[in-house]
Amino acid sequence: MEKMNTTAYEKALTTNDLRRIFGVSAMTILSWRRQKKLPTIVIKGDRRNTIRFRPDEIQQWAEENGKKIVVPIKEAINLRSAK
């Protein structure tokens, strides 16, 4: 597994970001992950792992799998930053 630099980590998408982007529930995101359908980054932690998603991989995945993007990826990142 490759390491992410700080900038890449800040731009990496969260599950909540994906919920906004695709307009689906957290359970749908979890289901896609469990089915190995979603490109995922797992960051190992002491107590639990952190799950993130690379924006470029999610964009490509959406296009290849016919998933409609409801909120543009950059906008989802900006919404998170505005909080």
N, C-alpha and C positions, 0 to 999 in steps of 0.2 A: 504494500500500500504506500502510495507516495504521500509526502507531507505537504500540507497546505500552508502557504505563507499567510500573514495576517490579512493582507488586502484580499486575497482569494477567499479566506474564511469569512470575512465581512460580507462579501458578495455572494457567498454560497446561500442557497435557498433553504428555508426551514419548511417543516410540514405545514405550518400556518400559511407561509407564502404560497405553497402549492395549492392549498385549499382555495385561496383567493384567485390564483392564476386560472385554475380549472373550474372553479365554482362547484366544488364537490366537498363531501364531508371528510373528516380526518379518517374515518373508517375506510373510505374508498382509497385514500392514499396508502393506508396500512395494507389493504388488500392488494393493491398494485405491487407494493414492496414484497409482500409474502409470496406472490406469484412470480417474483423475480422479473416483473415487467418494467420496473422503474429503475433507471441508473441511480445508484445510491452510494454515498460516501459514509462509511462508519468510522467515527473517531473514537478510539478506545479510551475509556475513562476508568478511574479507580472503582467507582461504585456502579456506574452505568455508562453505556455508550451514547454518543451524540450522533444524530442522523442529520446529514446535510445533502444537498443536491447541487450540482454544478449547473448554472444557468444555460450554458451552451448545450450541455447534454440533454437537459430537459426540453429545450427548444427543438432539438433534433428528434428526440423521442416523440414529442407531440406531433410533429410533422409526419414521421414515419408510421405512427399508429392512429392517425386520424383523430387525435384529441383536440378539441376546440379550446383555444386559450381565450378566456373571458376577460382577464385583466393582464395587460402586457407585463412581461417579466420585470422590466426596468421599473415600471410603476409599482409593482408589488414590493420591490426592494426599497423604493422611496417611501412607500407607506409605512414600512417597518421602521425606517430611519426617522420618520417624522414623530414617532411616539416617544 
